[in-house]
């Protein structure tokens, strides 16, 4: 594997793992200056980030005037942020009315279902233009969108079926995944599967979301079952 190929994979893994980042938009109140805000995200069927934002928010008003944005995710586990990996995802924010993306977002952030009762919220996807990845000192790469984005091999219905099946019938396996990767949970905050794709899955424990990556990519529901069973049988 070349260094560039390795860097692209590291960038994808980091971006998929964070699920929240700094959204930078073009300020309408202070023209010419960027405006940053913290924004949670999940992913659409193309692997692009989906965000839920209110029409009264500053960043939404900025996007309505100029939809060119960036979303930065970084490795917050390291004390030295300059040595930590970070991804700057550059793209165009597009308002969507997509039931599948909405349902996936609600699985990631169930409390967000109530947002619509108090404010006017809408979903946006950020269509990728280019990626900037920094893996640490001297590790700097521009990544093209077709090298970065990974489409989900599962339809919304297939993914929902896998998620519902695991959460309804295989709580012990979900607990075991947490034990394998030292993720805290208790009887009041049992882990739930919120999404699965070609390269891994996301678990929710309480308010936190953790990405677990498969050893090998999967493309079918049978391969998904095999990968999940293998992980459930893996010894601690």
C-alpha angles and dihedrals in degrees: 000000000000121000090247093051090049090050092051091053091048090050092051093047092050095048093047091048101053104055091188132062149149112289112205119198135172108266118236092189095051103029116214095023128102120238120210129202136167112253132178117218144181128189137266125220091277093054093254121137119261120204133187114215137170124243089230093056119105093232092053092053088049092051092049088057097040120005097195105115144154130217119204123201122178141179104264093180094084123078092215104065091186089062094044125097119256137179126207108199110198120196153114119286110225124187111233139189099202120148095199093054090046094052091048091050091050090053090054094043109021093174089064092074087078094054092084092062094064106028139018104262128178136185122243131185120206110226108214122245101164143332131228114201126188114185095181137296109353095357101112126149142168109218125199119230095242090056093047107041119079117191118223109250091209126080117232089258093050093048092047090051092052092046095047092045093051094045094046102040110018110048090136090059092050090051089050091053088056091049091050093054099034095248115161120234139149140188091280093048107036114173119259130193110239104172144002131192143158097296106031148316141263124237124198119211113177107309094340130091122204129191119219117192125214120236088233130020117259129211107176137051089245090055089047091054091047093050094047093047092048090052092047090054095046110115121241 
